[in-house]
Structure formats: C-alpha cells, structure tokens
Amino acid sequence: MSIIIDKSTRLIVQGITGRDGLFHAKMMKEYGTEVVGGTSPGKGGTDVDGIPVFNTMYEAVEQTKANTSIIFVPARFAADAIMEAADAGIRLIVCIAEGIPTLDVIKANRFAEQKGTMLIGPNCPGLISPGKSMVGILPGQVFKEGNVGIISRSGTLTYEIVYHLTANGMGQSTAIGIGGDPVVGVHFLQLLEMFEKDSETEAIVLIGEIGGDAEEKAAEYIRNHVTKPVVAFIAGQSAPPNKQMGHAGAIISGSSGSAKEKIAALEAVGIHVAKEPSDIPQLLSNHFT
C-alpha cells in the first residue's frame, strides 16, 4: 500500500503553461501519474503535451473528475490558487510555490481545512508513492517501491537519504516533503498516524531540521501512538542561533528549536538519530535483525 496518492490519483497542474509547470507536468506524466489536465487563465481549450488546459479549476474538475492538484503559480497568486482548488472540490493540494506570505498561507490553509482538503506545502517538493504516482518535483529514478515511509522538512535531504535506502535495497511506501516554511499544511503528526495505520509500511524515517518544535511534538506523538520502528535525522546541527539556514522555518530563536534539543527529545523516546544521512539504512536494518 501507500498513503495519500496511488494509481487512483487524477492530477491537475495549476500553472501548466509556465516553465516549471510544463516541465514537471511532463515528468509526472512520464513517471506514470494520471495527469488529466492543467489550468492557465486565458488559455483554456488548448493543450500541452497532450494534456488539456482549462481556464479555471471549476471547469477542470467538472470535465476531468480530478481529485488532486499541484500548484506552480507565482507566490502572489498561490493562496488564491489553493482556495480555488479547494472550492472546486479538490481533496489534495500540493503547493510547490515558495515565498508566499505567511498570513496568506494561514488564510488559504484554513479555507482548505473548512473544505475538507489536505494541503501539502507550500515550499515543498511534493510526494511520491514509488511505482504508483508522483505529485511533485522529486527525482523519481532514485525511489524504489517498498515498505519504508518517509516524512521530511527538506527536499534535497529526502533525495539523499532515499538514494542511500534504495542502494541498500530498502524501498519506500510513500515519501513526503512537507515544506520548510514556518506555516505549512499537513505536518508530522497527521502523517505519522497515516503510516502507523498503513499495513505495508513497516518502518518510518523522520527528516527534521532546526527551527520550531515540530520534531519535539512528533517525538511525544511517537511515544504514545506509534508502534513501528522510527529513525530520524536532524539537519542544521552546526547552525548558530538567530541565523536562518536554508528554509524560512529553519531558524533557532533564543534557546528553542536547536538541533541538540530536537535530538534529545527524539532519543528520549527511543528513536535512533543518525549522525549522517548515510547512517539511516544501518539504523533501520538494526530494527529488522
């Protein structure tokens, strides 16, 4: 099995006629994702790479029965794109766009929740269920179908750790990049619950980074609700206080949000934390021997 996306996923690409939208629409289609349409105001009735283009999400959903969208529009339009998709009946929205004002994200995420829509992102690489579907900008060739679930705040670290897993014969059920902004949609707790319930996910890899308290909350949730093996990696272990490192959410404020605190919280509940990304396969194998 997998979580969130599979072969039943029917995808609309919002902003499909832009450079990034078009490139990744083709990549997702080539991977095997059912890309049923795209949107670009004023270009409805045309097509790109055989994918029909619609003026609005309402038209797209009505004519294609899509259930998922991915957003490649500029940051200033992204919140409206999220809300339009949710209002049109889309149940999963993946927002790749970055640089969206935090207040816009809060408004759009609240609207999506009211509509019963799951938002992943913004400023994220998306997700993949290897061998089934990819909704995002991930390098599909490094993933392999298997039983390790991955939740990550970092796109590039996801690819690196997956590379090491695949090279060691450890495939993935679903890998999700949740985004590195201070405010994002779906987070660790919801995804941990989904992986815990997924019968074919046998272990979970948690990839965190400095800033915020998401990893500390995840540790407490794992202590009380997760029975499957969990291993982790925390990026930014040498980051200085009050210095943003990479993502907008990766900043240590005062004494909170440091890698040391996060590692301590995870280890306190029995989670092994890798010193290097390449250590992850060995830590996982220890749970199965």
C-alpha positions in Angstrom: 0.0 0.0 0.0 0.9 3.7 0.1 -0.6 6.7 1.7 -2.3 9.8 0.2 -1.6 9.1 -3.5 -1.7 6.0 -5.7 -2.9 4.9 -9.1 -6.3 6.4 -8.5 -4.8 9.9 -8.3 -6.1 12.2 -11.0 -4.0 15.3 -11.2 -4.5 18.9 -12.4 -1.4 21.1 -12.8 -2.2 24.7 -11.9 0.1 26.9 -13.9 0.8 24.3 -16.5 1.9 26.7 -19.3 4.7 28.2 -17.2 8.2 26.9 -17.5 8.2 24.9 -14.3 4.6 23.7 -14.5 5.1 22.4 -18.0 8.5 20.7 -17.3 7.2 18.9 -14.2 3.8 18.1 -15.8 5.8 16.1 -18.4 8.0 14.5 -15.7 5.0 13.4 -13.6 3.2 12.1 -16.7 6.3 10.1 -17.8 6.5 8.6 -14.3 3.0 7.2 -14.6 0.9 9.8 -12.8 -2.5 10.3 -14.3 -2.2 14.0 -15.3 -5.7 14.7 -16.5 -5.4 18.5 -17.1 -3.9 21.8 -16.3 -5.0 25.4 -15.7 -3.9 28.7 -17.2 -6.3 31.6 -17.4 -7.0 32.7 -21.0 -5.5 29.5 -22.5 -8.5 27.2 -22.0 -9.2 24.9 -24.9 -5.5 24.4 -25.8 -3.3 21.5 -24.7 0.3 20.9 -23.8 2.0 17.6 -24.4 -1.5 16.1 -24.9 -2.7 17.5 -21.6 -5.9 19.7 -21.9 -5.7 23.2 -20.5 -8.6 24.9 -18.7 -9.3 28.5 -17.7 -10.4 27.6 -14.2 -10.3 24.8 -11.6 -14.0 24.6 -11.7 -14.0 23.7 -15.4 -11.1 21.3 -14.9 -12.6 19.3 -12.1 -16.0 19.2 -13.8 -14.6 17.8 -17.0 -11.8 15.5 -15.7 -13.1 14.3 -12.3 -9.7 15.3 -10.9 -9.1 14.8 -7.1 -5.6 16.3 -6.8 -3.8 19.5 -7.8 -0.3 20.7 -7.8 0.5 24.5 -7.8 3.3 26.1 -9.8 1.9 29.7 -10.0 3.8 32.7 -8.7 3.8 33.3 -4.9 1.4 36.3 -5.1 -1.3 34.2 -6.7 -0.6 30.9 -4.8 -3.1 31.5 -1.9 -5.9 32.2 -4.4 -4.9 29.1 -6.4 -5.1 26.9 -3.2 -8.5 28.3 -2.3 -9.8 28.0 -5.9 -8.8 24.3 -6.0 -10.3 23.5 -2.6 -13.6 25.3 -3.6 -13.7 23.3 -6.8 -13.7 20.0 -4.9 -10.1 19.0 -5.0 -9.2 16.8 -2.0 -5.4 17.0 -2.1 -3.4 20.1 -3.0 0.4 20.1 -3.3 1.8 23.6 -3.3 5.3 23.8 -4.8 5.4 27.6 -4.9 7.7 29.3 -2.4 7.9 32.8 -1.0 4.2 33.0 -0.1 3.5 35.5 2.7 2.8 33.6 6.0 -0.6 35.3 6.5 -1.7 34.2 3.0 -0.7 30.6 3.8 -2.7 30.7 7.1 -5.8 32.0 5.3 -5.5 29.5 2.5 -4.8 26.6 4.8 -7.8 27.4 7.0 -10.1 27.7 3.9 -8.8 24.3 2.7 -9.4 22.7 6.0 -13.0 24.0 6.0 -13.5 22.4 2.6 -12.1 19.0 3.8 -9.0 19.4 1.6 -5.5 18.3 2.6 -2.7 20.8 1.8 0.9 19.7 1.5 3.4 22.7 1.4 3.9 25.4 0.4 7.6 25.5 -0.5 7.8 21.7 -0.7 8.9 19.0 -3.2 5.7 17.1 -3.1 5.3 13.4 -2.6 5.7 10.1 -4.3 4.4 6.5 -3.9 7.0 4.6 -5.9 5.6 2.6 -8.7 2.2 4.2 -8.4 2.2 8.0 -8.6 4.3 11.1 -8.2 2.9 14.6 -7.4 5.8 16.9 -7.1 9.3 17.7 -8.4 11.1 14.7 -6.9 13.7 12.7 -8.9 11.7 9.6 -9.5 14.6 7.4 -10.6 16.1 7.3 -7.0 12.9 5.9 -5.5 12.0 2.2 -5.2 8.8 0.5 -4.2 9.0 -0.9 -0.7 7.9 -0.6 2.9 9.7 2.5 4.4 7.6 5.6 4.9 9.5 9.0 4.8 8.4 12.3 6.2 10.7 15.3 5.6 11.0 19.0 6.0 13.8 19.1 3.5 13.6 18.2 -0.2 17.3 17.6 -1.0 17.9 15.6 2.2 14.9 13.4 1.2 16.6 12.6 -2.1 19.9 11.9 -0.5 18.5 9.6 2.2 16.3 7.8 -0.3 19.3 7.3 -2.5 21.1 5.5 0.4 18.0 3.5 1.2 17.5 2.3 -2.4 21.2 1.5 -2.7 20.8 -0.8 0.3 17.7 -2.5 -1.1 15.2 -0.6 1.1 12.3 0.6 -0.9 9.7 3.2 0.1 5.9 3.1 0.5 5.4 6.8 0.3 7.9 9.7 0.7 6.5 13.2 1.6 8.2 16.6 1.7 6.0 18.7 3.9 7.8 22.0 3.2 10.2 24.2 5.1 8.1 27.4 5.8 7.1 28.5 9.3 3.5 27.6 8.4 2.6 24.5 6.3 -0.4 22.4 5.7 -0.2 18.7 6.7 2.6 18.0 9.3 4.4 15.2 11.1 1.6 14.1 13.4 -1.0 13.5 10.7 1.4 11.6 8.5 2.8 9.5 11.4 -0.8 8.5 12.1 -1.3 7.5 8.4 1.9 5.5 8.2 1.1 3.8 11.5 -2.2 2.6 10.0 -0.7 1.6 6.6 -0.4 -2.2 6.7 2.6 -2.2 4.3 4.7 0.5 5.9 7.0 -1.4 8.3 9.3 1.5 9.4 9.3 5.3 9.3 12.1 7.8 8.6 11.7 11.3 10.0 13.8 14.0 8.5 13.7 17.2 10.5 15.7 20.4 10.8 16.3 23.3 13.2 13.5 25.8 14.0 10.1 25.4 15.6 9.0 22.5 17.8 7.6 20.0 15.2 10.1 17.3 15.9 9.6 17.6 19.7 5.8 17.2 19.2 6.5 14.3 16.8 8.6 12.6 19.5 5.8 12.8 22.0 3.3 11.5 19.5 5.5 8.6 18.6 5.9 7.7 22.3 2.2 7.4 22.7 0.8 6.3 19.3 3.4 4.7 17.0 4.4 1.1 17.3 6.5 0.8 14.2 10.3 1.5 14.2 11.2 5.2 13.6 14.7 6.5 12.8 15.5 10.2 12.3 18.0 12.7 11.0 18.1 16.4 12.1 19.7 18.9 9.7 21.4 22.1 10.9 23.4 20.6 13.8 26.1 23.3 13.5 23.8 26.3 12.8 24.3 29.4 15.0 21.4 30.9 17.0 19.2 33.6 15.3 20.6 32.7 11.8 18.2 31.4 9.1 19.6 28.3 7.5 18.0 27.5 4.1 14.3 27.3 4.8 12.3 30.2 6.2 11.3 28.0 9.1 14.8 26.9 9.9 15.9 29.4 12.4 16.8 29.0 16.1 15.1 31.6 18.3 16.8 32.0 21.6 17.3 28.6 23.2 14.4 26.9 21.3 14.5 25.0 18.1 18.1 23.8 18.2 19.2 20.5 16.7 20.5 19.5 20.2 17.0 19.9 21.7 15.4 18.0 18.9 17.8 15.1 19.0 17.4 14.9 22.8 13.6 14.8 22.5 13.7 12.0 19.9 16.3 9.9 21.7 14.4 10.3 25.0 11.5 8.2 23.4 13.9 5.6 22.0 14.3 6.9 18.4 17.8 6.5 17.0 19.0 9.7 15.4 21.6 9.4 12.6 24.7 11.5 12.7 24.9 11.4 8.9 22.3 10.7 6.2 24.2 7.7 5.1 23.7 6.1 8.5 20.0 5.7 8.0 20.0 2.3 6.3 22.1 0.7 9.0 19.9 2.2 11.8 16.8 0.7 10.0 18.4 -2.7 9.5 19.1 -2.9 13.2 15.4 -3.0 13.8 14.9 -6.0 11.5 17.7 -8.2 12.7 
